[in-house]
Amino acid sequence: LLAIALVAAGIYWGGQRAEEKQPGLKIIDDKVDLFIKDVHYTEVGDSGNRLEINADSATFLKKENQARFDRVRMKLILPDGKTYALTADRGHLRTDLKDVEIEGNVVILSNRGDRFTTNRLKYSDGEKKIFTEDPVTLSNPRFEMKGKNMVLLLKSEHVTMTGGIRAQIH
């Protein structure tokens, strides 16, 4: 009985030590300065552009001038009243340049009824353009166009696509 009690005690205390040695779960990367759930972020640029970002969660990396968003919903409001609503699975914002890259089920809706769909999209605040090298579909009540390498200049609303273009007029 004494031997069984010693073996049982050894297993009990040995198991506790093994549990103590195991590191805890590491949820957030060491580089992350801030983690937020249910995010609402608004940025007003020098040119009068207003960028609103809503996301399920965000991580901010101050040293890298970067914010990362999950399940992101963005709205770009131009000074003339034109708006673009963007949704995607995730996004990255360069906080110093105000440049954005979003990816995963990207959809853009303009207040004029235009709809863009693609997998990855970038926004350059300095050039005031939205662009992608991925396949993209542009549709509105008048037509549907598919292609690659889309560039949308926000000031002139000029859209160009190169590569594999197919269009259908309704």
C-alpha positions as CSV (number, residue, x, y, z in Angstrom):
1,L,0.0,0.0,0.0
2,L,2.9,2.3,0.8
3,A,4.5,1.7,-2.6
4,I,1.2,2.4,-4.4
5,A,0.7,5.6,-2.5
6,L,4.2,6.7,-3.4
7,V,3.7,5.9,-7.1
8,A,0.3,7.8,-7.1
9,A,1.9,10.8,-5.4
10,G,4.8,10.8,-7.9
11,I,2.4,10.7,-10.8
12,Y,0.3,13.5,-9.3
13,W,3.3,15.8,-8.6
14,G,5.0,14.9,-11.8
15,G,1.9,15.8,-13.8
16,Q,1.7,19.1,-12.1
17,R,5.3,20.0,-12.9
18,A,4.7,19.1,-16.6
19,E,1.7,21.3,-16.7
20,E,3.7,24.2,-15.1
21,K,6.5,23.9,-17.7
22,Q,4.1,24.1,-20.7
23,P,3.9,27.7,-21.9
24,G,0.5,29.3,-22.1
25,L,-1.2,30.1,-25.4
26,K,0.3,33.0,-27.3
27,I,-2.7,34.9,-28.7
28,I,-1.1,38.1,-29.9
29,D,2.2,38.6,-31.7
30,D,4.9,40.4,-29.7
31,K,5.1,43.1,-32.4
32,V,1.5,44.1,-31.9
33,D,1.0,47.3,-30.0
34,L,-2.7,47.2,-29.8
35,F,-5.5,44.7,-30.5
36,I,-9.1,45.9,-30.7
37,K,-12.4,44.1,-31.4
38,D,-15.4,45.8,-33.2
39,V,-13.3,48.6,-34.7
40,H,-14.5,51.9,-36.2
41,Y,-11.7,54.1,-37.6
42,T,-12.1,57.4,-39.5
43,E,-9.4,59.2,-41.3
44,V,-9.8,62.6,-43.1
45,G,-7.0,63.3,-45.6
46,D,-5.5,66.7,-46.6
47,S,-7.4,66.5,-49.9
48,G,-10.7,66.2,-48.1
49,N,-11.1,62.5,-48.7
50,R,-12.7,60.7,-45.8
51,L,-12.0,57.0,-45.1
52,E,-14.1,55.1,-42.7
53,I,-13.1,51.6,-41.7
54,N,-15.2,49.1,-39.7
55,A,-13.9,45.7,-38.8
56,D,-14.5,42.7,-36.6
57,S,-11.0,43.2,-35.2
58,A,-7.8,45.2,-35.8
59,T,-4.1,44.9,-34.7
60,F,-1.9,48.0,-34.8
61,L,1.9,47.8,-35.3
62,K,3.2,51.3,-34.5
63,K,6.8,50.7,-35.5
64,E,5.8,49.3,-38.9
65,N,3.1,52.0,-39.4
66,Q,0.6,49.3,-40.1
67,A,-2.9,48.4,-39.1
68,R,-4.4,45.0,-39.9
69,F,-8.1,44.4,-40.1
70,D,-10.3,41.3,-40.2
71,R,-13.7,41.2,-41.9
72,V,-13.2,44.8,-43.0
73,R,-15.9,47.2,-44.3
74,M,-14.6,50.5,-45.7
75,K,-16.2,53.6,-47.0
76,L,-14.3,56.2,-49.1
77,I,-16.1,59.5,-49.3
78,L,-14.7,62.0,-51.8
79,P,-15.1,65.8,-51.4
80,D,-17.6,66.0,-54.3
81,G,-19.9,63.5,-52.5
82,K,-19.0,60.4,-54.5
83,T,-18.7,57.3,-52.3
84,Y,-17.2,53.8,-52.6
85,A,-18.1,51.1,-50.1
86,L,-15.6,48.2,-49.9
87,T,-15.9,44.9,-48.1
88,A,-13.3,42.1,-47.8
89,D,-12.1,39.3,-45.5
90,R,-9.0,41.2,-44.3
91,G,-7.1,44.5,-44.9
92,H,-3.9,46.3,-44.2
93,L,-3.6,50.1,-43.8
94,R,-0.2,51.9,-44.0
95,T,-0.9,54.6,-41.4
96,D,1.8,56.9,-42.6
97,L,0.9,56.8,-46.3
98,K,-2.9,56.1,-45.9
99,D,-2.5,53.3,-48.5
100,V,-4.8,50.3,-48.1
101,E,-4.6,46.7,-49.4
102,I,-7.6,44.5,-49.0
103,E,-8.0,40.8,-49.9
104,G,-10.5,38.0,-49.9
105,N,-13.9,38.3,-51.4
106,V,-13.4,42.0,-52.3
107,V,-16.5,43.9,-53.3
108,I,-16.7,47.6,-54.1
109,L,-20.0,49.4,-54.6
110,S,-20.2,53.0,-55.8
111,N,-23.1,55.4,-55.1
112,R,-23.7,55.4,-58.9
113,G,-24.5,51.7,-59.0
114,D,-21.2,50.3,-60.2
115,R,-20.0,47.0,-58.6
116,F,-16.5,45.7,-58.7
117,T,-15.6,42.2,-57.5
118,T,-12.1,40.8,-57.2
119,N,-9.8,38.9,-54.7
120,R,-7.2,41.6,-54.0
121,L,-7.3,45.3,-54.3
122,K,-5.1,48.2,-53.4
123,Y,-5.8,51.9,-52.8
124,S,-3.1,54.6,-53.1
125,D,-4.0,57.7,-51.3
126,G,-1.1,59.7,-52.9
127,E,-2.3,58.8,-56.4
128,K,-6.0,58.7,-55.6
129,K,-6.4,55.4,-57.3
130,I,-7.8,51.9,-56.7
131,F,-6.0,49.1,-58.6
132,T,-5.5,45.3,-58.8
133,E,-3.6,42.9,-60.9
134,D,-6.1,40.1,-60.2
135,P,-9.2,39.2,-62.3
136,V,-11.9,41.7,-61.7
137,T,-15.6,42.0,-62.7
138,L,-17.2,45.4,-63.2
139,S,-21.0,45.5,-63.5
140,N,-23.8,48.0,-63.4
141,P,-27.3,48.1,-64.9
142,R,-26.0,48.9,-68.4
143,F,-23.1,46.3,-68.8
144,E,-20.8,43.7,-67.3
145,M,-17.1,43.6,-68.0
146,K,-14.4,41.1,-66.9
147,G,-10.7,41.5,-67.2
148,K,-7.4,41.9,-65.3
149,N,-5.1,44.7,-64.2
150,M,-7.8,47.2,-63.4
151,V,-7.0,50.8,-62.5
152,L,-9.7,53.2,-61.2
153,L,-8.7,56.9,-61.0
154,L,-10.9,58.4,-58.4
155,K,-10.8,62.1,-59.5
156,S,-11.8,61.4,-63.1
157,E,-13.6,58.1,-62.5
158,H,-11.6,56.7,-65.4
159,V,-11.4,52.9,-65.4
160,T,-8.9,50.9,-67.4
161,M,-8.4,47.1,-67.7
162,T,-5.9,45.1,-69.7
163,G,-5.8,41.4,-70.3
164,G,-8.6,39.0,-71.1
165,I,-11.4,41.5,-71.4
166,R,-14.9,40.3,-72.0
167,A,-17.9,42.6,-72.0
168,Q,-21.7,42.2,-72.2
169,I,-24.0,45.1,-72.8
170,H,-27.5,44.7,-71.3
